[in-house]
Amino acid sequence: MRFSTLLLPAALLLSGGAHAQTKPEKPVIVLVHGAFAESASWEPVITRLEKDGYTVIAAANPLRSVASDGAAVSAVVKSIKGPVVLVGHSYGGPVITEAANGNPNIRALVYVAGFAPETGESSFSLSGKFPGSTLGEALTAVPLPDGGQDLYIQPAKFHAQFAADVPAGQAAVMAATQRPITMKALQEPTGVAAWKTLPNYMIYGTADRNIPAAVMKFMAERAHSRKTVEIPGGSHALMVSHPAEVAALIEDAAAAK
């Protein structure tokens, strides 16, 4: 029995097995949520990517500071043997920009309605670069023991502010499960801009009330994105409202040479 099983791989090599072994390795997709969301918000995107044969990790983003959040995601990347595509939503953009540095297995960066900051820029400074964001009016603050603040979107304003193109019932659940972000994280300057040396891709909605479309367009042009997708009428919650388009862009990034 043992002799026959040893012959089996040789038979495969003589047929289609050799070709299968030479197929390029698919990168692992690491998804990083942003402020006021959480890892499960990627579920519709994950379903599509896994159906197409990708291994997916929805990393937990602590939402405490760019440096510490970047280090947390970087630790996940370092645990992966093989190529990785890093995907960041909203504030997850600065986090993947930070996490990519020092990790040679990163194949590409994908910004999903996400900030792609230059060195020294913050989410706060970028959001106000062009008019259109109404986020400040929708926030509420919870004092922290260390003197800082946790920021939430007021539940009554969440649907219109964050996820206007998501059904109301689903948006209500998203509001109830939202993760807060510290004011420090939004105001913290970013370090080295990894998008300058890595292929990058961007997708955003024209009706985003957190990050105005003009800001996304500016960042995409500045970063010389390989592909930019604009979703007419899309909200900030594209991973929920337009998962097919988001997954397709991620797969473009994963397949690119």
Salt bridges, closest charged atoms under 4 A:
GLU118 OE2 - LYS196 NZ 2.90
GLU121 OE1 - ARG222 NH2 2.90
ASP150 OD1 - ARG64 NH2 2.80
ASP165 OD2 - HIS242 NE2 3.63
ASP208 OD2 - HIS236 ND1 2.76
GLU221 OE2 - LYS217 NZ 2.64
GLU245 OE2 - HIS242 ND1 3.19
ASP252 OD2 - LYS227 NZ 2.71
